[in-house]
């Protein structure tokens, strides 16, 4: 009878854990997608092979409950040139109706930068498009991905000429 009781206890424990996980995932199912906006883009440093940028993202949680953001996949184009794509993993909880800020480190090969610079000489503004997905949820197992696409203009400040 000890083995039978142990199996029942193990089965009961497993059912309780699965029920808790499913209930936890229900909050993710009804979540409105967070809004992702590119707020700033700046050159961090230049190496022998790459240009490293920092991209500041602002994420708005439109929900009535806090959401946990677990990562972002993204592709960034400047003037139609694919400057960077990649994945960033982090965990940040954003309160209801609040903003969160995330800084992503981007790296671009010189070839992409040279192609971009060839398109900039007469430009006063730089067009950008950013697309990707944001992973939201308490647990990785039940997290949901939401796609986003943003387009806009970045004011291009030319160096003052003497």
N, CA, C and O of each residue as an XYZ file, in Angstrom:
648
protein
N       0.809     -1.204      0.000
C       0.000      0.000      0.000
C       0.847      1.261      0.000
O       0.379      2.300     -0.465
N       2.051      1.211      0.494
C       2.930      2.371      0.488
C       3.242      2.834     -0.931
O       3.247      4.033     -1.211
N       3.505      1.869     -1.837
C       3.793      2.222     -3.221
C       2.566      2.852     -3.877
O       2.693      3.806     -4.644
N       1.401      2.331     -3.584
C       0.161      2.873     -4.154
C      -0.074      4.295     -3.654
O      -0.440      5.169     -4.439
N       0.128      4.536     -2.374
C      -0.027      5.877     -1.822
C       1.002      6.848     -2.409
O       0.683      8.003     -2.691
N       2.215      6.381     -2.587
C       3.266      7.218     -3.159
C       2.912      7.608     -4.591
O       3.124      8.753     -4.988
N       2.374      6.668     -5.372
C       1.965      6.966     -6.755
C       0.805      7.965     -6.775
O       0.780      8.881     -7.597
N      -0.145      7.782     -5.872
C      -1.286      8.698     -5.803
C      -0.810     10.093     -5.425
O      -1.240     11.081     -6.020
N       0.081     10.177     -4.434
C       0.616     11.470     -4.015
C       1.408     12.140     -5.141
O       1.293     13.346     -5.358
N       2.205     11.353     -5.849
C       2.975     11.895     -6.969
C       2.042     12.371     -8.073
O       2.249     13.445     -8.637
N       1.033     11.597     -8.382
C       0.069     11.975     -9.418
C      -0.702     13.222     -9.011
O      -0.927     14.107     -9.835
N      -1.106     13.300     -7.756
C      -1.832     14.453     -7.258
C      -0.959     15.709     -7.313
O      -1.427     16.777     -7.709
N       0.291     15.579     -6.922
C       1.227     16.698     -6.968
C       1.438     17.168     -8.406
O       1.467     18.369     -8.674
N       1.585     16.222     -9.321
C       1.759     16.558    -10.728
C       0.538     17.286    -11.280
O       0.690     18.245    -12.036
N      -0.662     16.853    -10.922
C      -1.889     17.493    -11.383
C      -1.997     18.919    -10.828
O      -2.417     19.832    -11.538
N      -1.621     19.106     -9.574
C      -1.661     20.430     -8.961
C      -0.679     21.365     -9.675
O      -1.020     22.514     -9.959
N       0.519     20.891     -9.963
C       1.512     21.712    -10.658
C       1.051     22.072    -12.066
O       1.218     23.212    -12.499
N       0.478     21.123    -12.776
C      -0.029     21.405    -14.122
C      -1.180     22.399    -14.087
O      -1.251     23.292    -14.932
N      -2.078     22.258    -13.127
C      -3.196     23.196    -12.987
C      -2.684     24.599    -12.682
O      -3.176     25.577    -13.246
N      -1.703     24.702    -11.796
C      -1.129     26.007    -11.461
C      -0.459     26.631    -12.682
O      -0.586     27.833    -12.916
N       0.249     25.822    -13.455
C       0.908     26.335    -14.660
C      -0.119     26.805    -15.683
O       0.065     27.847    -16.312
N      -1.185     26.053    -15.851
C      -2.232     26.452    -16.800
C      -2.939     27.720    -16.350
O      -3.222     28.591    -17.172
N      -3.227     27.837    -15.070
C      -3.857     29.059    -14.566
C      -2.938     30.257    -14.736
O      -3.394     31.355    -15.055
N      -1.661     30.049    -14.526
C      -0.676     31.110    -14.702
C      -0.615     31.548    -16.162
O      -0.443     32.734    -16.445
N      -0.753     30.606    -17.089
C      -0.690     30.937    -18.504
C      -1.950     31.634    -18.986
O      -1.909     32.310    -20.014
N      -3.058     31.498    -18.292
C      -4.308     32.149    -18.698
C      -4.160     33.662    -18.708
O      -4.771     34.331    -19.542
N      -3.368     34.214    -17.804
C      -3.181     35.663    -17.781
C      -2.443     36.127    -19.032
O      -2.668     37.247    -19.491
N      -1.569     35.296    -19.594
C      -0.856     35.642    -20.812
C      -1.779     35.554    -22.026
O      -1.640     36.339    -22.964
N      -2.709     34.616    -22.020
C      -3.594     34.411    -23.160
C      -4.429     35.653    -23.434
O      -4.637     35.996    -24.598
N      -4.909     36.329    -22.413
C      -5.773     37.494    -22.575
C      -5.010     38.815    -22.560
O      -5.625     39.871    -22.411
N      -3.716     38.786    -22.708
C      -2.893     39.988    -22.650
C      -2.970     40.754    -23.967
O      -2.868     40.166    -25.044
N      -3.152     42.078    -23.872
C      -3.056     42.950    -25.039
C      -1.577     43.156    -25.326
O      -0.793     43.356    -24.398
N      -1.179     43.110    -26.596
C       0.253     43.246    -26.906
C       0.826     44.574    -26.419
O       0.196     45.616    -26.596
N       2.012     44.554    -25.808
C       2.680     45.796    -25.428
C       3.058     46.593    -26.673
O       3.253     46.027    -27.748
N       3.157     47.902    -26.519
C       3.568     48.783    -27.610
C       5.068     49.018    -27.507
O       5.571     49.383    -26.444
N       5.782     48.810    -28.607
C       7.236     48.964    -28.633
C       7.583     50.147    -29.517
O       7.132     50.223    -30.660
N       8.389     51.080    -28.993
C       8.810     52.259    -29.749
C      10.309     52.456    -29.632
O      10.882     52.293    -28.555
N      10.948     52.810    -30.748
C      12.358     53.162    -30.758
C      12.480     54.609    -30.318
O      11.935     55.499    -30.970
N      13.185     54.861    -29.223
C      13.295     56.211    -28.674
C      14.614     56.890    -29.025
O      14.645     58.105    -29.219
N      15.692     56.137    -29.109
C      17.000     56.726    -29.411
C      17.904     55.672    -30.020
O      17.767     54.475    -29.765
N      18.812     56.143    -30.815
C      19.796     55.283    -31.459
C      21.109     56.048    -31.462
O      21.182     57.148    -32.010
N      22.145     55.480    -30.855
C      23.423     56.190    -30.806
C      24.578     55.225    -31.007
O      24.498     54.048    -30.656
N      25.661     55.753    -31.582
C      26.860     54.964    -31.805
C      27.558     54.801    -30.460
O      27.848     55.784    -29.778
N      27.823     53.557    -30.087
C      28.513     53.281    -28.824
C      30.013     53.278    -29.038
O      30.744     53.986    -28.345
N      30.476     52.486    -29.993
C      31.895     52.461    -30.322
C      32.091     51.839    -31.691
O      31.180     51.246    -32.269
N      33.312     51.993    -32.193
C      33.675     51.469    -33.498
C      34.884     50.569    -33.296
O      35.883     50.977    -32.705
N      34.784     49.332    -33.795
C      35.899     48.392    -33.701
C      36.494     48.204    -35.097
O      36.078     48.866    -36.048
N      37.447     47.320    -35.214
C      38.064     47.071    -36.511
C      37.111     46.375    -37.489
O      37.307     46.444    -38.702
N      36.097     45.717    -36.970
C      35.198     44.981    -37.860
C      33.741     45.417    -37.801
O      32.975     45.119    -38.718
N      33.341     46.116    -36.743
C      31.929     46.448    -36.569
C      31.732     47.844    -35.988
O      32.634     48.436    -35.394
N      30.535     48.335    -36.181
C      30.072     49.541    -35.504
C      29.028     49.079    -34.501
O      28.083     48.384    -34.873
N      29.181     49.452    -33.241
C      28.256     49.043    -32.193
C      27.348     50.208    -31.822
O      27.812     51.317    -31.554
N      26.057     49.938    -31.812
C      25.049     50.953    -31.523
C      24.285     50.575    -30.270
O      24.237     49.406    -29.886
N      23.689     51.573    -29.636
C      22.754     51.342    -28.544
C      21.389     51.838    -29.004
O      21.250     52.972    -29.463
N      20.386     50.978    -28.875
C      19.013     51.346    -29.238
C      18.182     51.339    -27.964
O      18.108     50.326    -27.268
N      17.562     52.463    -27.664
C      16.680     52.552    -26.501
C      15.248     52.301    -26.960
O      14.726     52.999    -27.830
N      14.628     51.297    -26.362
C      13.237     50.977    -26.650
C      12.384     51.372    -25.463
O      12.779     51.199    -24.310
N      11.218     51.901    -25.756
C      10.233     52.177    -24.715
C       9.071     51.222    -24.963
O       8.537     51.143    -26.069
N       8.691     50.499    -23.912
C       7.617     49.509    -24.011
C       6.488     49.932    -23.092
O       6.686     50.113    -21.891
N       5.296     50.088    -23.665
C       4.118     50.472    -22.895
C       3.247     49.250    -22.666
O       2.953     48.504    -23.600
N       2.832     49.046    -21.408
C       1.935     47.949    -21.044
C       0.509     48.496    -20.967
O       0.173     49.180    -20.000
N      -0.343     48.212    -21.966
C      -1.709     48.737    -21.970
C      -2.682     47.914    -21.127
O      -3.872     48.224    -21.082
N      -2.195     46.883    -20.469
C      -3.051     45.951    -19.727
C      -3.364     46.435    -18.315
O      -2.723     47.349    -17.798
N      -4.350     45.809    -17.713
C      -4.739     46.114    -16.332
C      -3.888     45.349    -15.318
O      -3.968     45.601    -14.115
N      -3.087     44.428    -15.803
C      -2.181     43.662    -14.943
C      -0.748     43.862    -15.423
O      -0.512     44.191    -16.585
N       0.191     43.661    -14.527
C       1.604     43.740    -14.896
C       1.923     42.630    -15.893
O       1.319     41.558    -15.855
N       2.873     42.895    -16.778
C       3.342     41.879    -17.714
C       4.843     41.701    -17.529
O       5.561     42.631    -17.161
N       5.289     40.492    -17.793
C       6.710     40.196    -17.737
C       7.202     40.028    -19.167
O       6.769     39.128    -19.886
N       8.112     40.909    -19.568
C       8.721     40.826    -20.889
C       9.975     39.981    -20.751
O      10.818     40.236    -19.892
N      10.091     38.959    -21.616
C      11.214     38.035    -21.513
C      12.237     38.164    -22.632
O      13.266     37.489    -22.610
N      11.972     39.003    -23.590
C      12.947     39.171    -24.660
C      12.342     39.821    -25.879
O      11.125     39.961    -25.997
N      13.226     40.218    -26.790
C      12.816     40.873    -28.030
C      13.645     40.300    -29.174
O      14.860     40.142    -29.051
N      12.982     39.989    -30.289
C      13.643     39.692    -31.559
C      13.424     40.922    -32.418
O      12.325     41.477    -32.411
N      14.434     41.368    -33.160
C      14.264     42.606    -33.893
C      15.148     42.654    -35.125
O      16.185     41.996    -35.203
N      14.706     43.454    -36.083
C      15.471     43.787    -37.275
C      15.336     45.291    -37.456
O      14.231     45.830    -37.405
N      16.447     45.961    -37.665
C      16.452     47.416    -37.817
C      17.000     47.774    -39.194
O      18.089     47.349    -39.580
N      16.215     48.570    -39.926
C      16.633     49.102    -41.225
C      16.743     50.620    -41.100
O      15.865     51.261    -40.523
N      17.819     51.195    -41.640
C      17.969     52.642    -41.753
C      18.092     52.953    -43.239
O      18.948     52.394    -43.926
N      17.243     53.840    -43.732
C      17.212     54.190    -45.155
C      17.126     52.943    -46.039
O      17.729     52.892    -47.111
N      16.376     51.943    -45.582
C      16.176     50.727    -46.360
C      17.313     49.725    -46.280
O      17.238     48.661    -46.894
N      18.366     50.044    -45.534
C      19.509     49.145    -45.385
C      19.359     48.384    -44.081
O      19.193     48.978    -43.016
N      19.419     47.060    -44.175
C      19.340     46.244    -42.959
C      20.623     46.447    -42.166
O      21.695     45.985    -42.556
N      20.487     47.153    -41.033
C      21.645     47.478    -40.211
C      21.894     46.377    -39.189
O      23.042     46.038    -38.903
N      20.809     45.812    -38.632
C      21.001     44.791    -37.608
C      19.759     43.936    -37.457
O      18.634     44.396    -37.652
N      19.991     42.690    -37.108
C      18.892     41.835    -36.660
C      19.464     40.894    -35.618
O      20.637     40.526    -35.669
N      18.626     40.514    -34.680
C      19.107     39.630    -33.636
C      18.065     39.393    -32.572
O      16.887     39.704    -32.746
N      18.516     38.843    -31.476
C      17.638     38.481    -30.364
C      18.287     38.938    -29.072
O      19.494     38.795    -28.877
N      17.465     39.487    -28.197
C      17.937     39.915    -26.889
C      17.082     39.245    -25.827
O      15.854     39.299    -25.888
N      17.718     38.622    -24.866
C      16.991     37.969    -23.777
C      17.200     38.746    -22.485
O      18.331     39.075    -22.126
N      16.136     39.030    -21.807
C      16.151     39.732    -20.529
C      14.807     39.468    -19.893
O      13.914     38.926    -20.543
N      14.645     39.834    -18.656
C      13.350     39.731    -17.994
C      13.082     41.051    -17.296
O      13.870     41.506    -16.466
N      11.956     41.658    -17.647
C      11.571     42.913    -17.000
C      10.058     42.927    -16.817
O       9.302     42.669    -17.753
N       9.635     43.230    -15.605
C       8.210     43.350    -15.323
C       7.807     44.812    -15.506
O       8.471     45.724    -15.015
N       6.703     45.011    -16.225
C       6.197     46.359    -16.459
C       4.812     46.455    -15.840
O       3.919     45.668    -16.153
N       4.652     47.426    -14.962
C       3.388     47.623    -14.241
C       2.267     47.988    -15.213
O       2.530     48.425    -16.334
N       1.005     47.808    -14.778
C      -0.131     48.157    -15.638
C      -0.127     49.639    -16.010
O       0.124     50.509    -15.176
N      -0.412     49.898    -17.285
C      -0.508     51.272    -17.795
C       0.781     52.066    -17.573
O       0.733     53.287    -17.419
N       1.913     51.398    -17.554
C       3.208     52.043    -17.326
C       4.160     51.746    -18.487
O       3.904     50.880    -19.323
N       5.273     52.499    -18.511
C       6.308     52.322    -19.517
C       7.515     51.636    -18.903
O       7.837     51.843    -17.733
N       8.174     50.823    -19.703
C       9.461     50.242    -19.347
C      10.466     50.658    -20.405
O      10.095     50.906    -21.552
N      11.719     50.736    -20.035
C      12.776     51.099    -20.983
C      13.784     49.967    -21.052
O      14.168     49.382    -20.040
N      14.195     49.679    -22.262
C      15.174     48.625    -22.488
C      16.211     49.158    -23.464
O      15.859     49.746    -24.487
N      17.476     48.959    -23.158
C      18.545     49.348    -24.063
C      19.122     48.081    -24.685
O      19.549     47.161    -23.988
N      19.123     48.059    -26.011
C      19.651     46.918    -26.745
C      20.984     47.300    -27.371
O      21.148     48.415    -27.868
N      21.917     46.391    -27.347
C      23.219     46.616    -27.988
C      23.142     45.999    -29.375
O      22.907     44.800    -29.521
N      23.342     46.829    -30.389
C      23.300     46.384    -31.774
C      24.699     46.447    -32.354
O      25.496     47.301    -31.967
N      24.996     45.564    -33.265
C      26.290     45.551    -33.915
C      26.066     45.405    -35.414
O      25.244     44.601    -35.851
N      26.797     46.180    -36.189
C      26.622     46.152    -37.635
C      27.977     46.049    -38.324
O      28.951     46.671    -37.900
N      28.024     45.264    -39.379
C      29.248     45.140    -40.165
C      29.469     46.419    -40.971
O      28.515     47.130    -41.288
N      30.726     46.709    -41.300
C      31.056     47.918    -42.044
C      30.372     47.977    -43.406
O      29.994     49.057    -43.860
N      30.209     46.843    -44.056
C      29.584     46.835    -45.380
C      28.197     47.473    -45.316
O      27.841     48.268    -46.186
N      27.420     47.133    -44.302
C      26.086     47.717    -44.154
C      26.166     49.216    -43.873
O      25.347     49.988    -44.373
N      27.143     49.626    -43.081
C      27.314     51.046    -42.758
C      27.738     51.831    -43.999
O      27.248     52.936    -44.231
N      28.653     51.261    -44.805
C      29.090     51.928    -46.037
C      27.907     52.091    -46.990
O      27.737     53.146    -47.600
N      27.097     51.050    -47.116
C      25.903     51.135    -47.958
C      24.954     52.218    -47.441
O      24.378     52.972    -48.226
N      24.795     52.290    -46.110
C      23.945     53.324    -45.513
C      24.513     54.723    -45.775
O      23.772     55.627    -46.160
N      25.815     54.906    -45.569
C      26.438     56.214    -45.758
C      26.327     56.698    -47.200
O      26.233     57.900    -47.448
N      26.337     55.764    -48.150
C      26.172     56.145    -49.560
C      24.791     56.730    -49.830
O      24.612     57.446    -50.815
N      23.827     56.447    -48.989
C      22.467     56.956    -49.171
C      22.203     58.247    -48.381
O      21.146     58.859    -48.534
N      23.152     58.660    -47.542
C      22.914     59.793    -46.646
C      23.390     61.169    -47.081
O      22.923     62.143    -46.489
N      24.276     61.346    -48.059
C      24.869     62.670    -48.274
C      23.883     63.823    -48.354
O      24.158     64.888    -47.800
N      22.759     63.659    -49.014
C      21.819     64.775    -49.167
C      20.642     64.683    -48.193
O      19.662     65.411    -48.347
N      20.721     63.822    -47.220
C      19.598     63.590    -46.308
C      19.665     64.498    -45.090
O      20.730     64.709    -44.510
N      18.516     65.029    -44.717
C      18.406     65.778    -43.463
C      17.809     64.898    -42.377
O      18.035     65.126    -41.189
N      17.051     63.897    -42.786
C      16.435     62.942    -41.863
C      16.744     61.531    -42.345
O      16.985     61.307    -43.532
N      16.735     60.597    -41.425
C      16.992     59.198    -41.754
C      15.725     58.408    -41.452
O      15.206     58.454    -40.336
N      15.230     57.682    -42.453
C      14.047     56.845    -42.213
C      14.491     55.531    -41.569
O      15.555     54.996    -41.879
N      13.656     55.033    -40.675
C      13.952     53.743    -40.052
C      12.704     52.873    -40.087
O      11.574     53.359    -40.123
N      12.949     51.591    -40.075
C      11.870     50.629    -39.860
C      12.433     49.547    -38.953
O      13.547     49.060    -39.144
N      11.649     49.194    -37.987
C      12.050     48.178    -37.027
C      10.905     47.190    -36.931
O       9.751     47.579    -36.755
N      11.222     45.929    -37.046
C      10.194     44.904    -36.909
C      10.751     43.798    -36.039
O      11.964     43.646    -35.893
N       9.853     43.040    -35.472
C      10.286     41.941    -34.622
C       9.139     41.399    -33.811
O       7.970     41.529    -34.174
N       9.502     40.789    -32.704
C       8.492     40.263    -31.792
C       8.972     40.417    -30.362
O      10.170     40.460    -30.081
N       7.999     40.499    -29.469
C       8.282     40.642    -28.049
C       7.658     39.449    -27.333
O       6.509     39.093    -27.592
N       8.412     38.842    -26.443
C       7.959     37.654    -25.716
C       7.435     38.083    -24.351
O       8.154     38.707    -23.571
N       6.167     37.742    -24.065
C       5.507     38.168    -22.832
C       4.945     36.950    -22.112
O       4.319     36.091    -22.732
N       5.168     36.878    -20.812
C       4.604     35.812    -20.004
C       5.432     35.546    -18.775
O       6.626     35.844    -18.731
N       4.780     34.975    -17.768
C       5.456     34.667    -16.508
C       6.465     33.535    -16.670
O       7.571     33.604    -16.134
N       6.087     32.494    -17.408
C       6.981     31.347    -17.568
C       7.347     31.193    -19.033
O       6.549     31.517    -19.912
N       8.529     30.710    -19.297
C       8.978     30.521    -20.677
C       8.101     29.524    -21.417
O       7.893     29.644    -22.624
N       7.594     28.550    -20.698
C       6.782     27.504    -21.314
C       5.484     28.053    -21.893
O       5.047     27.599    -22.950
N       4.859     29.021    -21.225
C       3.568     29.537    -21.659
C       3.632     30.977    -22.170
O       2.592     31.602    -22.380
N       4.822     31.502    -22.370
C       4.955     32.873    -22.862
C       4.431     32.963    -24.290
O       4.451     31.984    -25.037
N       3.966     34.146    -24.654
C       3.408     34.375    -25.978
C       4.235     35.441    -26.683
O       4.699     36.392    -26.054
N       4.415     35.281    -27.984
C       5.138     36.261    -28.791
C       4.137     37.146    -29.528
O       3.167     36.663    -30.111
N       4.394     38.446    -29.488
C       3.593     39.422    -30.216
C       4.493     40.126    -31.224
O       5.582     40.579    -30.871
N       4.053     40.220    -32.461
C       4.822     40.902    -33.506
C       4.604     42.405    -33.430
O       3.555     42.873    -32.988
N       5.617     43.159    -33.869
C       5.492     44.614    -33.956
C       6.250     45.103    -35.175
O       7.215     44.480    -35.616
N       5.802     46.221    -35.709
C       6.465     46.904    -36.811
C       6.343     48.397    -36.544
O       5.251     48.902    -36.282
N       7.444     49.086    -36.608
C       7.457     50.531    -36.405
C       8.263     51.175    -37.526
O       9.293     50.652    -37.951
N       7.775     52.316    -37.993
C       8.487     53.094    -38.997
C       8.494     54.542    -38.557
O       7.594     54.994    -37.849
N       9.506     55.255    -38.977
C       9.560     56.661    -38.615
C      10.767     57.346    -39.191
O      11.456     56.819    -40.064
N      11.003     58.525    -38.686
C      12.100     59.373    -39.146
C      12.957     59.741    -37.941
O      12.441     60.081    -36.876
N      14.275     59.668    -38.127
C      15.228     60.108    -37.110
C      15.883     61.374    -37.649
O      16.474     61.336    -38.728
N      15.797     62.500    -36.930
C      16.453     63.727    -37.396
C      17.965     63.488    -37.498
O      18.593     63.005    -36.556
N      18.530     63.831    -38.644
C      19.951     63.625    -38.903
C      20.653     64.955    -38.701
O      20.429     65.901    -39.457
N      21.500     65.030    -37.688
C      22.204     66.278    -37.377
C      23.575     66.241    -38.018
O      24.453     65.488    -37.595
N      23.750     67.056    -39.037
C      25.032     67.110    -39.721
C      26.009     67.949    -38.892
O      25.613     68.886    -38.199
N      27.255     67.599    -38.977
C      28.294     68.334    -38.257
C      28.370     69.756    -38.813
O      28.261     69.973    -40.020
N      28.555     70.696    -37.929
C      28.659     72.102    -38.353
C      29.939     72.293    -39.162
O      31.008     71.823    -38.774
N      29.815     72.986    -40.289
C      30.977     73.224    -41.140
C      31.578     74.596    -40.786
O      30.842     75.546    -40.519
N      32.926     74.693    -40.785
C      33.567     75.962    -40.426
C      33.369     77.015    -41.471
O      33.848     78.138    -41.315
